[in-house]
Amino acid sequence: MSQGKQSKGKCAYCGQEIAKNAVAKHLGVCAQRQEAIAKAEGKKGEAEALYHLRIQAVGLNQFWLDLEMRGSATLKDLDSYLRAIWLECCGHLSKFSLGGWQGNEIPKNRSADEIFEPGVELTHIYDFGTSSFTLIKMIGTRKGKPTGSWPIALMARNLMPEYECIKCKQPAIWLCIECLIEENIWGTLCDEHAETHPHDNYGEPIKVVNSPRLGLCGYTGPAEPPY
């Protein structure tokens, strides 16, 4: 897959575009995030540990997420979230491990409180055939009340990567699966050339989406939020 042209993302609280390596700093000073935290602290409920996680697609550095996960939430919750926002296509199996494919598998009923501490990096594997690999690392933690009602909150994610049409170098919004499978070419196309480009054996080109699963198996795009 093409690596795209940028490594910026957008803050889910204020909408500001941020360099990937500056996300943690921005979230620490974002006024809208601080307002969301203050509002949450005024609600009923118990405070708990909340984990700032950096989610990174292996080998595809332009795809990343910054999430806040409740300490009481489980790896099953995280698996469901990753499937919805990035991965789900055909109901494939998945697992978490320490140390990659051959590493020790971690049961999905384990909570974030039981797993995450400085230095721990998990691997998530979706689909044991055409696999998608994701690294999960704790960036920081805070004690407080969650800013939303879901086990996991999106704080920032990468911007949609920019692709060029293989015919005219204009911005591309389609991907030819026939090029990808038969010729091993990342065949992204603009609207005009998607109409005329030959793709007889694998159907019409698919719309490019903001996911590292693009072009793999039967993936067509993320679920509707909230995840």
N, C-alpha and C positions, 0 to 999 in steps of 0.2 A: 504493500500500500504506500502511496505517496505520503511523505511526511508533512505536507502542507507548508505554509510560509511563515507562520507566526507562532508564538508561545504566550499569547495573552489570554486573559479570561475576563469574566464579568462578575462583579459582586452581586449576590442575590438580594442584598439589602438596599443598596443605593444605586445599583446599575452602572457604577463606574468601571471602565476598562482598566485592568491592572496587569502588569507583567507577572508571569507565573511565579518568579522568585520573590515577588513582593506581596503576595497574597496574605500571608500570615501577619505581616506588619500592618497592612491595610485593615484587616479585620479587627485588629487590636485598637484601632483609632476611628473606625467608621462610625459616624454619629448615628446613622439609622440603625446599625446593629446595636449600639449601646442603648438606644431607645427601646428596641425590641427586648433586650435583656432586662431593662428596668421595668417594662410592662409585665414581663413574665414573672419577675420577682414579686410583683404586687398581687399575684393570683394565689389561690389556695393550692396546697400540695406540698410535698416534701422536696427539698433540694437533694440533688444527687450529683455524682461525678459525671461530667459531660466531656467527651473525647473529641478533639479536633483531629480528623483523619485526612491524610492526603491519599487519594486513590489515583494510581498511575497505570495506564495500559502499557504492558511490556512491549518494548520495541517501537512504540508509537507515542513519542514524547509529547505530541501536540494534544493528546487526549488525557485529561485529568479532571478530577473533582476534589473539592474541599468540602467535607461533611462534618456535621456535629452529631455524634451518636450518644444516646443515653447510656449510662453505665449499666442500667438494668436491661437494655435491649440485647438481643442474642445475635449470633452469627447468622442464624436463619433470617432474622430481620434484615441484616446487611446483604445477604444473598438475594433476598426478594427485591431489595432496592436496586442492586446492581443489574439484576435481570430486567427490571422495568425501565431503568433510565438508559441502559447500555447494551444489553445482551440477549434478551429472550427472543428466540425464534421458533423453536420446535419442542420445547419442554425437555431439553437435554439435562443430563446429570451434571452436578457441580460439586466442588469440594473446596475446603480451606486447608492449607498446610503451612507448616514451618519448614522452609527449605526447598520450595518448588515442587515439581511433579513427584519426585522421589522422597520428599520430606514427610515428616510425621503429620498425618491427617488430624485435624482438630474437629471434634463434634460440633454440629451447628447449634446445639442447645447451650453451648457455653456463652456466658454473658461478656459484654465488653469489659466489665469490672474484673473478670477473671483472666482476661487475655492481654489487654493493652497496658504496656509500661514502656518507658524509654528504651529504645534499641530493638524492640520487637517489630518484625516485618513479616506480615502474612502474605501468602500467595493465594489468590482465588482463581480457580480453573473452572471455566464453563465449557461444556461439550468435550467429551473425551475422544472425539474423532477430529473434527475441525475446531481445535481448541482456541479459546480466548483466555489469555493470562493477564491477571491484574495484580499489582502490588499494593499493599495496604500498610501504611505506616502512621503511627501516632505523631502528630506535630506538637500537640500540647493538650492540656486539660484544665478545666475550671470546675468549681463547685457552684451549683445553682439550679434554677428551674429551667426546663427546656423552653425555647422560644416558640415552639409549636406543639401540636397534639400528636404528632407522629414520632415513632422511635428514632428517626433519622431526619436531620434537616440539611438541605442544600445551602451552603454558604457562598460558594463560588464554583464556576466551571469554565473550561476552555471555551473560547469563541469557536464558532464553526470554522474549520480549516478552509483555506482558499485553494481551489483547484483550477487548473487551466484546461481548456479544450485541447484535445490531442490533434485537432485539425487546424484550428485558427488561433490558439493561445488566448482566446477570450475567456472570461469567467465561465466555469463549468458548473452545471447543477444536476447532471445525469451521469450514471456509471453504466457502461456496457459490460454485462456479465460474460458475454461471449468473448470479448477481448481478454478479460481477466482469466477465464478458464482455458480457452483454447490457445491463446497467444502469450499468456503471462504478462499482459500489458495492463497497466492501470488506466483503462479507457474512459476517462472522463470527457464529457461532451457538453457543449452549449446547447441551447434550445434548437437553434437552426440545424446543427449537425446531428443532433439526436434524431431528427426527422429523416435524414438521408443516409445515415451510417448503417451499413448492413449488419444485422444481428438476427439471423434467421433461426438459430438453434436453441437459444436460451430466453426467448421472449424479448419484450421491449426493455430498454434501459430502465434502471431504477433511480429514483431521486436520491441524491446524496444527503446523508443525515449526519448529525453530530455524534458519532459513535465509532469506537474501534472495531465494532462487529460488521461494519459496512463491507459488503462484498463476500461475506462468509455465510455458508449454508443458506437458510431461507430468510435471513434477517432483512426486514424492511423498515424498521424505525422504532423509536421508543414509545412507551405507553404514554397516555396523557397524565400529567401531574394532577394531584400529589402522588408521589410514589410510595 
